[in-house]
Amino acid sequence: MKSSSCKQKGRRFQQTVANIIKAYFDLPDPDAVSTGMGQAGMDIQLSSAAREVFPYAVECKNTETLKIWEALKQAEANAQKEGLTPALFFTRNRSEAYVAIPVKTFMDLTVRRQS
């Protein structure tokens, strides 16, 4: 696959994730925006209003062979810079998208849901 095709595939996934965040939290367009390919930092730029309801530093990967530990390291580094929790969104062709978050975050979300 050409480099430009890979970037386009990644860009589409980032835009999809940004749209999902906006839809679930009823945020206007400028509150969650996909960043340009190759830019340093989070893949989805969040406004302060978006960070209040979605406190995650998003890293997106759309690849057939995910190097999970490298991707998590990237998500963690971006999260630390922003003071947010890392969230790795990933998918591959003809597959559902998934999210990897720290275990403590997952457990906190699960406990809150039961109360």
Contacts in CASP RR format, 6 or more apart in sequence:
PFRMAT RR
TARGET T0000
AUTHOR 0000-0000-0000
METHOD contacts of the structure
MODEL  1
MKSSSCKQKGRRFQQTVANIIKAYFDLPDPDAVSTGMGQAGMDIQLSSAA
REVFPYAVECKNTETLKIWEALKQAEANAQKEGLTPALFFTRNRSEAYVA
IPVKTFMDLTVRRQS
1 9 0 8 1.000
7 37 0 8 1.000
9 62 0 8 1.000
10 37 0 8 1.000
10 60 0 8 1.000
10 62 0 8 1.000
11 34 0 8 1.000
11 36 0 8 1.000
11 37 0 8 1.000
12 62 0 8 1.000
13 60 0 8 1.000
13 61 0 8 1.000
13 62 0 8 1.000
13 89 0 8 1.000
13 91 0 8 1.000
13 97 0 8 1.000
14 34 0 8 1.000
14 35 0 8 1.000
14 36 0 8 1.000
14 43 0 8 1.000
14 44 0 8 1.000
14 60 0 8 1.000
15 34 0 8 1.000
16 97 0 8 1.000
17 34 0 8 1.000
17 43 0 8 1.000
17 44 0 8 1.000
17 58 0 8 1.000
17 60 0 8 1.000
17 89 0 8 1.000
17 97 0 8 1.000
18 32 0 8 1.000
18 33 0 8 1.000
18 34 0 8 1.000
18 44 0 8 1.000
21 27 0 8 1.000
21 32 0 8 1.000
21 44 0 8 1.000
21 46 0 8 1.000
21 50 0 8 1.000
21 54 0 8 1.000
21 58 0 8 1.000
22 28 0 8 1.000
22 29 0 8 1.000
22 31 0 8 1.000
22 32 0 8 1.000
25 50 0 8 1.000
25 53 0 8 1.000
25 54 0 8 1.000
27 47 0 8 1.000
27 49 0 8 1.000
27 50 0 8 1.000
27 53 0 8 1.000
30 47 0 8 1.000
31 46 0 8 1.000
31 47 0 8 1.000
31 49 0 8 1.000
31 50 0 8 1.000
32 44 0 8 1.000
32 45 0 8 1.000
32 46 0 8 1.000
32 47 0 8 1.000
32 50 0 8 1.000
32 54 0 8 1.000
33 44 0 8 1.000
33 45 0 8 1.000
34 43 0 8 1.000
34 44 0 8 1.000
34 45 0 8 1.000
35 41 0 8 1.000
35 42 0 8 1.000
35 43 0 8 1.000
35 44 0 8 1.000
35 45 0 8 1.000
41 78 0 8 1.000
41 81 0 8 1.000
42 57 0 8 1.000
42 58 0 8 1.000
42 59 0 8 1.000
42 78 0 8 1.000
42 82 0 8 1.000
43 58 0 8 1.000
43 59 0 8 1.000
43 60 0 8 1.000
44 58 0 8 1.000
44 60 0 8 1.000
46 54 0 8 1.000
46 58 0 8 1.000
51 84 0 8 1.000
55 84 0 8 1.000
55 85 0 8 1.000
56 79 0 8 1.000
56 84 0 8 1.000
56 85 0 8 1.000
56 86 0 8 1.000
56 87 0 8 1.000
56 101 0 8 1.000
57 75 0 8 1.000
57 78 0 8 1.000
57 79 0 8 1.000
57 81 0 8 1.000
57 82 0 8 1.000
57 83 0 8 1.000
57 84 0 8 1.000
57 85 0 8 1.000
57 86 0 8 1.000
57 87 0 8 1.000
58 75 0 8 1.000
58 87 0 8 1.000
58 89 0 8 1.000
59 71 0 8 1.000
59 74 0 8 1.000
59 75 0 8 1.000
59 78 0 8 1.000
59 86 0 8 1.000
59 87 0 8 1.000
59 88 0 8 1.000
59 89 0 8 1.000
60 89 0 8 1.000
60 90 0 8 1.000
61 71 0 8 1.000
61 88 0 8 1.000
61 89 0 8 1.000
61 90 0 8 1.000
61 91 0 8 1.000
62 90 0 8 1.000
62 91 0 8 1.000
62 92 0 8 1.000
63 90 0 8 1.000
63 92 0 8 1.000
64 92 0 8 1.000
64 93 0 8 1.000
66 90 0 8 1.000
66 92 0 8 1.000
68 88 0 8 1.000
68 100 0 8 1.000
71 88 0 8 1.000
71 90 0 8 1.000
72 86 0 8 1.000
72 88 0 8 1.000
72 100 0 8 1.000
75 86 0 8 1.000
75 87 0 8 1.000
75 88 0 8 1.000
75 100 0 8 1.000
76 86 0 8 1.000
78 86 0 8 1.000
79 85 0 8 1.000
79 86 0 8 1.000
79 87 0 8 1.000
85 101 0 8 1.000
85 102 0 8 1.000
85 105 0 8 1.000
86 101 0 8 1.000
86 102 0 8 1.000
87 99 0 8 1.000
87 100 0 8 1.000
87 101 0 8 1.000
88 99 0 8 1.000
88 100 0 8 1.000
88 101 0 8 1.000
89 97 0 8 1.000
89 98 0 8 1.000
89 99 0 8 1.000
90 97 0 8 1.000
90 98 0 8 1.000
90 99 0 8 1.000
90 100 0 8 1.000
91 97 0 8 1.000
91 98 0 8 1.000
END
